[in-house]
Amino acid sequence: MTARNIKQVIPGAETSDGAGVRIKRTLGQQPSVRLDPFLMLDEFGSAQASDYIAGFPSHPHRGFETVTYMIEGHMLHEDHLGNRGDLRNGGVQWMTAGRGIIHSEMPQQEEGMMRGFQLWLNLPAAEKMKDAGYRDIQPEDIPEVTIDGGSIKLIAGELELNGTTHRGAVTGGSTQPIYADIALEPATRIKLPVPEGHNALLYLYDGDASVRQKPLERSAASVLDDGDHVMVSAGPTGARVLLIAGKPIGEPIVQYGPFVMNSREEIEQALQDYRDGRLTA
């Protein structure tokens, strides 16, 4: 058994996206700052309506998936397929752009805290042009596992804990993603299994925590080296930590804004399809 250590820390960079929503971006802040199969990881969180009220008006995607996890707040998602979903506290929207989707993500509140994360998950070449899809996952449909000194919301993947395999709201997929939100009480520790060969990171967003006595930086992607598990210890205030892991695809990545393909020619085709109204055909 090999414990994983922190090998790289990617601090969150303040930026804005959509129509001016303020975010902290770790993965994806530059083309070289990715963690195959993950393209981008954004944290949004503010009680100032001006930081989020303009939202993300209608825009296209092709070639990957987006996973939006709402910690607190209310956002409405709509797409060209006629899907409409209210994303509220604790809910998840899992959208497969595939060959093309046009959607919007608009706040449904004019005051109060809005907080959450958006993760971009790449698709292999063989799946980039599959049909678009959408899953609106309610909080009660996300398994929550009680552990000594805390709990785990398992959004995606499988975790074996104390001899029992727990399955998330989303399982399978070619990259076998794991996405878990871990709440730890003060001065507790947990051993989290992570398949060898998976790329993995931890993201501390509340409290204090460490990995093998190395503190986790708040609002940063702490990338782990290889191994079959990671030991996370909470500090005196407890901790909320995301575990995100997936099997690398190992293919070329060519990105132009909301389009992620394997070659420049495919990007040019995506742009042409969008201009001609054929992106979603």
N, C-alpha and C positions, 0 to 999 in steps of 0.2 A: 504494500500500500504506500502510495506516494502523495504527500501533502503538497498542494499548490502554494506558491508564494506570489507576492505582488512583483511583477517584473517591469511595469510601466504605469505611470499615472498621467492621465489626460485631463487637465483641469477644464471645467466648463468655461466656455468663452461667451461673454454677453453679446447677443446679436438680436435681430428681429427677423420675422418671416411673415408670410401671408400679407395682410394689409397693415402690418406694423405691430404684430404680437411680439412682446419681449420674451426671449427665451435664453436658456443657457445650453449651448451645444458642445458636446464632447466629441463623440464619433461624428465624422462628416464635416468638421469645421474646415478641413482642407481635404483634397482628394486623396492624399497619402495617409490621412488619419482615419482609417477604417479598421474593422476587425472581422474579416471574412467569417461568416456570411452577413455580418451586420454593416450597414452602410452609414447609418446616422442614428444618434440618440440625442433627443432634446428633452430638457426639463422646462416646464412653464409653471410659474407660480407667482401670483400677485393678488393683493386685495385692492389694488388700484385699477378701476375699470378701464382707464385710458391705456393700460398695458395690454389689454386683451380684447376690448370691446369690438374692434374692427374685424377680428376673426380671420378666417381663411376663405375668402370668396371662391367661387367656382374655378377649378383649375384641373389640369390633366395629369395622369400618371401612366407609365408603361414599364413593365419588366421587373416588378418587385412587389413586396407586401408592406403595408403600414399597420402598426399595432399601436393604438392609442389607449392609454390606461388613465382613467380619470380618478385621482385621489379625492378631489373635492371640486364641486362645481357642476355646471349643466351646459352641455353643448349639443347642438343638433347637427347630424350628418345627413346629407342628401346626395344622391348620385344619379347619373343618367339612366340607370336601370330602374329607377323608381323606388329604390330603397330609401328608407327614412328611419333614422334611429336616434333616440334620445340617450345621450351618454351622461350618466349621473354618477354621484359618489360611488366609487368602487367598481364601476363598470368598465368594459373593454370593447373597443371596436376593432375587429380584425378584418382588414380589407386586402383582397388580392387584386392588384391592378391588372396583372396578366397583359393581354394584348392592348388594353386601354380602358381607362375609366376617367370620367369627369365628375368631380364631386366638390362639395363645399363643407366646411366645418365652422359653424357660426355659434358664438356664445348666446345662451338664452337667459342671461342675467345681466343686469345693469349695475350691480354692486356686489360686494362680498368677495370672498376668496375663490379663485379658480386655480387649481393645481393639478399637475399630472405629467405624463411622459408620452412622447411619441418615438417609436422605434421603427426604423426601416430595415426590413429583412430581404436580402437579395434572393432571386430565383435563379436556378441553373438555366443554361441556354435552352434546354429541352422543354422548359416550362414557361419561358418568358412570354410566349404568345398564346397561352391557354386562356380560356374564358375568364372574364373578371368575376369576382365573387365578394361576398360581404357577410360578416357574422357580427351581430350585435349581442354581446354576451353580458347578461345581467349579473349584478353582484352575487345574487343567490345561486347562480350557476357556476361560480368559480369555487372549486374545492378549497376548504380551509382546514389545514392540518394542525392540530394542537400538539405542541412539543413541550418538553420540560423547559420552562422559562420563556415561553413565547408561542408564536404561531406562524404558519406559512400559508399565504394565499398562492395557490399554484395555477397560474394563468395558462402555462403551456408546458408540455413535456412530462417526464416521469421522475420521481425521486423515491429512492428506497431508504426508508428511515426505520430503524429498529426492526429490520426483517420484513417490513410491509412495503409494498410498492404502491405509491400514490400517483394517480394520473390527473393531469390538469384538465382545464376546460377545453384545451386544444392539444391534440397529440398527433404524432406521426409527422409526415412531411419529409422531403429529401434531406433537409438540413437538421432534422430532429431537434428543433429549438427547445430550450428550457428557459422559462421566464417565471421567476418566483419573487414575491414580495415578502420579506422576512421581518417579523417584529420580535425583538428580543428585549426581555426585561433587564434591568441593571445587573451587571456583573454575572451574566450567564454566557454560555458558550455552546455552539452547535457545530456539528460535523455535517457538511453538505456534500453528498456524492456528486461528482461531475465526471461524465465519461471521458476516458483518456482519448486524446486526439481532438476533443472539442475545444474551440476557442471560447474563453470565458472571461467575464468581468464582474466586479462588484461595484455597486453605486450606492454610496451612503447619502441619504437625503434627510435624515433626522437623527439626532443624538450623537453618540460616539461609539466607535467600534474599531477593531484591529484584526489583523491577520498575522499570527505568529509574532505578536508584540509590535508589529509595524502598524501605526495608526492609519485608518482609512481617511482620505481627504474628503471633506464634504463637497457635494455637487461635482464630483470628478469620477471618471471611469478608471477604476483600478484594474488594469489588465493582469490576468494571472498567467503564470507559466503552466506547463503541462503537469498532469497528475490525475489521480482518481478521486480526490476529494479536497475540500478547503475547510479550514477551521476558522470560524468567525467568533470573536469574543466581543461582547457588548461592554461599554464603559459604565460609569456610575449613573448616567442618565438614561440608559437603555439605548436602543437603536432601531432604525428602519433602514433596511438594506435591500436593494434589488440584486438578484443573481440572474445574469443573462448569459446563456451559453448556446453554442450551435456547432454543427459539423461544417468545416470549411468546404466551399465549393471548388476553389482552386482554378477559376476561369478568369480570363481578362475582364476588366470592368471599364466601360466607357460610359460616363455620365454627362448629361447636359440638363441641368436643373431637375425637372420631375421625370426625366426619362433615363433609365439605366439599362444598358444593353451590353453586348460583347464586342462591338466594333463600331467605328465611326460611320460606316455605311448604314448600319441599323439605326443609329441615332438620326442620321439624315432622313431615313425612311419614316421614322416616327414623327419628325418635324413636318415632313411633307404630308403624312396622313392626317396630322392635326390641322394643318392649314386647309386641307381638302375636305375636312369633316369625315374622314375615314378611320380615325384613331380607334374608335369603338366599334367599327363595323365587323 
